[in-house]
Amino acid sequence: MTNTTLSTCSVIKIEGGKPLKGKVRISGSKNSVLPLLFSTLLTSDTCLIEDSPDLLDVKNTVDLLEFLGAKVQKSGKALKVFPRDVHSFQTPIETVRKMRASVLSMGPLLARFQRAVVGLPGGCSIGKRPIDQHLKFFSKAGAKVEIKEGYIFLEVPYKKPVDFSFDIITVTGTENAMLYLSSVKGKSVLRNIALEPEVMDLARALRKMGVKISLKGRVMEIEGKEDLSGFVHKVIPDRIEAGTFMVATVVTGGEVIIENVRLDHMEAVVAKIREVGGQVENLGNGRVVVSRNLKDLKPSYVETAEYPGFPTDMQAQFGVMLCIAKGRSEIYERIFENRFQHFFELKKMGAKVEINGRRVSIEGVDRLKGAKVNSTDLRASASLVIAGLIAEGTTIVKDVHHLDRGYERLEEKLKKLGASVERLRLSGYEI
């Protein structure tokens, strides 16, 4: 995994001003492949995951599975998992703290061993992101829950069906509950669930394993079984990567054919891109062509929301587009309370923004200027790269290990589209 080995000692250097042109293929979804990998802990049969992206989070998840006793073979973009020899119900805290998605090991480990010891999760610094909904679910399912010395201790004397309603909509909370209940005999009900495409992709894989899952609105019924089968499953395209390339194409005034896209997963994003002056044309067979149809982009109001609303994971990238739109825009971040850190970096590049709690007001400027900026989280990293593409002069984006957690060789894909972007490997000095 080439890009994962360089991230901790690299920066990305960008010379702005070049429109993106050409063709790019979107990778498999990060937020889909991770729960799929954890679902392999529910069975002893071999599982094959196709079109897995080469990401730091995937590498860390594979390391975690191997620590627990599974064997994982990588062949191209396919991951074959052999979980028969999984013997441990305790995850290493060093791996867990590298990514929040490791919290998804709780459900399958508790299902397999009726015990689980999982380190408190890490990941991006974008707010509190509590896991109280996960723990409330496990308690309702009959588990004893204890937190001490940086670990979550779970133990359930026997597995029983449960009827549980989430207080708030949570993607990983929904997925954790789905994973656990897949091995519980009888009919369980989950209410107020997340409906993100990645959650639905997990449901499709679990059905292949023998789980009965039905859905009505935000209510899911799950009828599990003890002996679950292995599966062959292709990861859905990454809608956030696709949205990122759409925004990058529009702001640079380019024209790009984007392949392996599910427009039905991106309706809110595509609608906003068209609203501000971008053009997205469906070519069929998972292909779209993206361009810009207005010289001056229009301002907009963006409010993040649970799917099918505008995704919080696209807020930072879209914010860059609004920084050069003619007029005053506003973003209201409903999902996370601390996801505007990238705007402090964009200010270094000449952006005019005012932050007030969960709202940011943006007054468009004619252009941004190159600067040295720091990545603060995964999507913020992508937004700073996009800003560099349209900035006058040179932009240096530091701390790109965040970027490598969720984008597969982003700078290589951008370079093929004509961008002047390169990764510089540092050796004992700071930029």
C-alpha positions in Angstrom: 0.0 0.0 0.0 2.3 2.7 -1.3 0.5 5.8 -0.1 0.1 4.6 3.4 3.8 4.2 4.1 4.7 7.8 3.2 2.0 9.8 4.9 3.7 10.5 8.3 6.7 12.1 6.6 5.2 13.9 3.7 3.6 17.1 2.6 1.7 17.9 -0.6 2.9 20.8 -2.8 0.5 22.4 -5.2 1.0 25.0 -7.9 -2.5 26.5 -8.5 -4.2 27.7 -11.6 -4.6 24.6 -13.8 -8.0 23.3 -14.8 -8.6 19.6 -14.3 -9.2 17.7 -17.5 -9.4 14.0 -18.4 -10.8 10.9 -16.8 -10.7 9.5 -13.2 -12.0 6.4 -11.6 -13.5 6.6 -8.1 -12.3 4.0 -5.6 -14.4 1.7 -3.4 -16.0 3.5 -0.4 -13.9 3.8 2.8 -17.0 4.1 4.9 -18.3 0.9 3.4 -15.2 -1.4 3.3 -14.4 -0.9 7.0 -17.7 -2.3 8.4 -17.5 -5.1 5.8 -14.1 -6.0 7.1 -15.4 -6.2 10.7 -18.3 -8.3 9.6 -15.9 -11.1 8.7 -15.4 -11.6 12.4 -19.0 -13.0 12.5 -18.1 -16.2 10.6 -15.4 -18.8 10.3 -15.9 -19.0 6.5 -13.7 -17.2 3.9 -14.9 -13.8 2.8 -13.9 -11.9 -0.3 -14.2 -8.1 -0.5 -13.8 -6.7 -4.0 -12.8 -3.2 -5.0 -11.3 -2.4 -1.7 -9.5 1.0 -1.7 -5.8 1.2 -0.7 -6.1 3.4 2.4 -4.5 3.9 5.7 -7.7 3.1 7.6 -8.0 -0.2 5.6 -4.5 -1.1 6.4 -5.1 -0.4 10.1 -8.3 -2.5 10.0 -6.5 -5.4 8.4 -3.7 -5.1 11.0 -6.4 -5.3 13.7 -8.0 -8.4 12.1 -4.7 -10.1 11.9 -3.9 -9.3 15.5 -7.2 -11.0 16.5 -6.1 -14.1 14.5 -7.5 -13.7 11.0 -5.5 -14.1 7.9 -5.9 -11.5 5.1 -4.6 -11.9 1.6 -4.5 -8.9 -0.8 -4.7 -9.4 -4.5 -5.0 -6.2 -6.5 -8.1 -4.5 -5.2 -9.5 -7.6 -3.6 -9.1 -8.6 0.1 -9.7 -12.2 1.1 -10.2 -12.7 4.8 -9.8 -16.1 6.5 -11.4 -15.6 10.0 -11.5 -19.2 11.2 -8.6 -18.8 13.6 -9.8 -15.6 15.3 -9.0 -16.3 18.9 -8.9 -12.9 20.7 -11.7 -10.7 21.9 -9.4 -7.8 22.8 -8.2 -5.2 20.4 -4.8 -3.5 20.7 -5.3 0.1 21.8 -2.5 1.4 19.6 -4.4 0.4 16.5 -7.8 1.4 17.8 -6.7 5.0 18.6 -5.6 5.5 15.0 -9.2 5.4 13.6 -12.7 5.8 14.9 -14.1 3.0 12.8 -12.3 0.5 15.1 -15.3 0.9 17.4 -17.1 -1.4 15.0 -15.1 -4.4 16.4 -17.3 -4.3 19.5 -20.4 -5.8 17.8 -18.9 -8.8 16.1 -16.5 -9.6 18.9 -19.3 -9.6 21.5 -21.3 -11.7 19.1 -18.5 -14.2 18.5 -17.1 -14.5 22.1 -19.9 -12.9 24.2 -17.0 -10.8 25.5 -15.2 -7.9 24.0 -12.4 -5.5 25.2 -12.0 -2.6 22.9 -9.9 0.5 23.3 -11.7 3.9 23.1 -11.6 5.0 19.5 -9.6 7.7 17.8 -9.7 9.3 14.4 -10.3 12.9 13.3 -10.5 15.8 15.7 -13.9 17.1 14.6 -15.9 17.1 17.8 -16.9 14.9 20.7 -18.3 12.1 18.6 -19.5 10.1 21.6 -20.2 6.4 21.5 -23.0 6.5 24.1 -25.5 5.2 21.6 -23.4 2.2 21.0 -23.1 1.5 24.7 -26.8 2.1 25.3 -27.6 -0.5 22.7 -25.3 -3.1 24.2 -26.8 -2.5 27.6 -30.3 -2.9 26.3 -29.1 -6.2 24.6 -28.2 -7.5 28.1 -24.5 -6.7 28.1 -22.5 -5.6 31.1 -20.7 -2.4 30.0 -17.7 -1.0 31.9 -15.1 1.7 30.9 -11.8 1.8 32.6 -8.1 2.5 31.8 -8.9 3.5 28.2 -10.8 0.4 27.4 -14.5 -0.6 27.0 -15.3 -4.0 28.6 -18.4 -5.8 27.4 -19.8 -9.1 28.5 -23.2 -10.7 27.7 -24.3 -13.8 29.5 -26.6 -14.9 26.7 -27.7 -13.4 23.4 -31.3 -12.3 23.1 -33.4 -10.3 20.6 -33.8 -6.7 21.4 -36.1 -3.8 20.4 -34.0 -0.6 20.6 -34.5 3.0 19.5 -31.5 5.3 19.0 -31.8 8.7 20.6 -30.0 10.3 17.7 -29.2 9.0 14.2 -25.7 7.4 14.2 -24.0 5.6 11.4 -21.5 3.5 13.3 -24.0 3.0 16.1 -26.5 1.5 13.6 -23.7 -0.6 12.0 -22.5 -1.9 15.4 -26.0 -3.0 16.4 -26.5 -4.7 13.0 -23.3 -6.6 13.3 -24.1 -7.9 16.8 -27.7 -8.8 16.1 -26.8 -10.7 13.0 -25.7 -13.6 15.2 -28.7 -13.4 17.6 -31.6 -15.8 17.0 -35.0 -14.3 16.8 -36.3 -11.0 15.5 -34.8 -7.8 16.7 -35.9 -4.3 15.9 -33.7 -1.1 15.5 -35.5 2.2 15.4 -34.3 5.7 14.2 -31.5 4.1 12.3 -29.0 5.7 9.8 -29.9 5.2 6.1 -26.5 6.0 4.6 -25.6 4.0 1.5 -22.7 2.5 3.4 -25.2 1.1 6.0 -27.3 -0.4 3.3 -24.2 -1.9 1.7 -23.4 -3.6 5.0 -27.0 -4.9 5.1 -26.6 -6.5 1.6 -23.4 -8.3 2.8 -25.1 -9.5 6.0 -28.0 -10.9 3.9 -25.4 -12.9 1.9 -24.2 -14.3 5.2 -27.7 -15.6 6.0 -29.2 -12.8 8.0 -32.8 -11.7 7.3 -33.0 -7.9 7.2 -36.1 -5.8 6.3 -36.4 -2.1 6.3 -39.3 0.3 6.6 -38.4 4.0 6.9 -35.9 4.3 9.7 -37.0 1.0 11.3 -34.9 -2.2 10.6 -35.9 -5.7 11.6 -33.1 -8.2 11.9 -33.4 -12.0 12.3 -30.0 -13.4 12.9 -28.5 -16.9 13.1 -25.5 -18.4 14.8 -23.7 -20.1 11.9 -23.2 -17.3 9.4 -21.7 -18.0 6.0 -18.9 -16.2 4.2 -19.6 -13.9 1.3 -18.3 -12.3 -1.9 -19.1 -8.7 -2.0 -18.1 -5.7 -4.1 -17.7 -2.4 -2.2 -19.9 0.5 -3.4 -18.2 3.5 -5.0 -17.0 6.2 -2.6 -19.6 9.0 -2.9 -17.4 11.4 -0.9 -14.4 10.9 -3.2 -16.7 11.4 -6.2 -18.1 14.6 -4.7 -14.5 15.8 -4.0 -13.5 15.4 -7.6 -16.7 17.1 -8.7 -16.0 20.2 -6.6 -12.4 20.2 -7.7 -13.4 20.1 -11.3 -15.9 22.9 -11.0 -13.7 25.3 -9.1 -10.8 24.9 -11.5 -13.0 25.4 -14.5 -12.2 22.0 -15.9 -14.0 19.1 -17.5 -13.6 15.6 -16.1 -15.3 12.3 -16.8 -15.7 10.6 -13.5 -16.2 6.8 -13.6 -17.6 4.4 -11.0 -20.1 6.8 -9.6 -23.5 6.2 -8.0 -25.5 9.4 -8.6 -28.4 7.9 -6.6 -26.1 8.1 -3.6 -25.2 11.8 -4.2 -28.5 13.6 -5.0 -28.0 16.3 -2.3 -24.4 17.0 -3.3 -25.1 17.1 -7.1 -28.1 19.4 -6.5 -25.9 21.9 -4.7 -23.1 21.7 -7.3 -25.6 22.5 -10.0 -27.1 25.3 -7.9 -23.8 27.2 -7.6 -22.9 26.8 -11.3 -21.5 23.4 -11.9 -22.7 21.0 -14.5 -23.1 17.2 -13.9 -24.2 15.1 -16.8 -25.1 11.4 -16.5 -23.4 9.4 -19.2 -24.8 6.1 -18.0 -23.0 3.0 -16.8 -21.7 4.8 -13.7 -20.0 7.6 -15.7 -20.6 11.3 -15.4 -19.0 14.4 -17.0 -18.5 17.4 -14.7 -17.8 20.9 -15.8 -18.6 24.6 -14.9 -21.3 26.5 -16.8 -21.0 29.8 -15.1 -18.0 32.2 -15.1 -19.0 33.5 -11.6 -20.1 30.8 -9.1 -23.2 31.6 -7.1 -23.4 31.8 -3.3 -25.4 29.2 -1.5 -26.7 28.1 1.9 -25.6 24.6 3.0 -27.0 22.7 5.9 -25.5 19.3 6.7 -27.8 16.5 7.7 -28.1 12.8 8.0 -28.6 10.9 4.7 -30.3 11.7 2.3 -29.4 15.3 3.3 -26.1 17.1 2.5 -23.3 15.0 4.0 -21.1 16.5 6.6 -18.1 14.8 4.9 -18.6 17.1 1.9 -18.9 20.3 4.0 -15.2 21.3 3.9 -14.8 20.7 0.2 -17.9 22.6 -0.7 -16.9 25.4 1.6 -13.8 26.0 -0.6 -16.1 26.5 -3.6 -18.2 29.0 -1.7 -15.0 30.9 -0.8 -14.7 32.0 -4.5 -18.5 32.3 -5.2 -19.7 35.9 -5.9 -21.6 36.9 -2.8 -22.3 35.8 0.8 -22.8 32.2 1.6 -23.5 30.3 4.9 -22.9 26.8 6.1 -24.7 25.3 9.1 -23.0 22.2 10.5 -25.6 20.2 12.2 -23.7 16.9 12.7 -20.5 17.9 14.4 -19.8 20.8 16.8 -16.2 21.4 15.8 -15.8 20.8 12.1 -14.8 24.3 10.9 -11.1 24.1 11.7 -10.1 24.1 8.0 -11.6 27.6 7.6 -8.8 29.0 9.9 -6.3 27.5 7.4 -8.3 28.9 4.4 -8.1 32.3 6.0 -4.3 32.1 5.6 -5.1 31.8 1.8 -7.2 34.9 1.8 -10.7 33.5 2.4 -13.1 35.8 4.1 -15.0 33.8 6.7 -16.7 34.4 10.1 -17.3 31.4 12.4 -20.0 31.5 15.0 -20.6 28.2 16.7 -22.0 25.7 14.2 -22.4 28.4 11.5 -19.9 30.0 9.2 -20.5 33.0 6.9 -18.4 33.2 3.8 -17.9 36.3 1.6 -16.5 35.2 -1.7 -13.2 36.5 -3.0 -11.8 36.7 -6.5 -9.1 34.2 -5.8 -7.2 32.5 -3.0 -3.4 32.8 -2.5 -1.0 30.0 -1.9 0.2 29.4 1.7 1.5 26.8 4.1 -1.5 25.1 5.7 -2.1 22.3 8.2 -4.5 19.5 7.8 -6.7 19.0 10.9 -8.9 16.1 9.7 -9.5 13.9 6.8 -12.0 16.0 4.8 -10.3 19.2 5.8 -7.2 17.8 4.1 -9.1 17.4 0.8 -10.5 20.9 1.1 -7.0 22.4 1.4 -5.8 20.5 -1.6 -8.7 21.8 -3.6 -7.9 25.3 -2.3 -4.3 24.9 -3.5 -5.6 23.9 -7.0 -7.2 27.3 -7.4 -4.8 29.4 -5.4 -2.3 31.9 -6.9 1.2 30.5 -6.3 2.4 27.6 -4.2 0.4 25.8 -1.5 2.0 23.4 1.0 -0.4 21.0 2.8 1.1 19.5 5.9 -0.1 16.5 8.0 -1.3 14.6 5.0 -1.6 11.4 7.0 -5.2 12.5 7.5 -5.7 12.5 3.7 -4.3 9.0 3.3 -6.9 7.6 5.7 -9.7 8.3 3.2 -8.4 9.1 -0.3 -6.5 6.6 -2.5 -3.5 8.3 -4.0 -5.3 11.6 -4.4 -2.3 13.5 -5.7 -1.6 10.8 -8.3 -5.2 11.0 -9.6 -5.0 14.8 -9.7 -1.7 14.8 -11.5 -3.2 12.6 -14.3 -5.9 15.3 -14.6 -3.3 18.0 -15.3 -2.9 19.4 -11.8 0.6 20.5 -10.7 0.7 18.5 -7.4 3.3 16.4 -5.9 4.1 14.6 -2.6 7.4 15.6 -1.0 9.0 13.2 1.4 10.5 15.0 4.3 13.8 13.9 5.9 14.6 15.5 9.2 13.5 19.1 8.5 10.3 21.0 8.8 8.6 23.1 6.1 
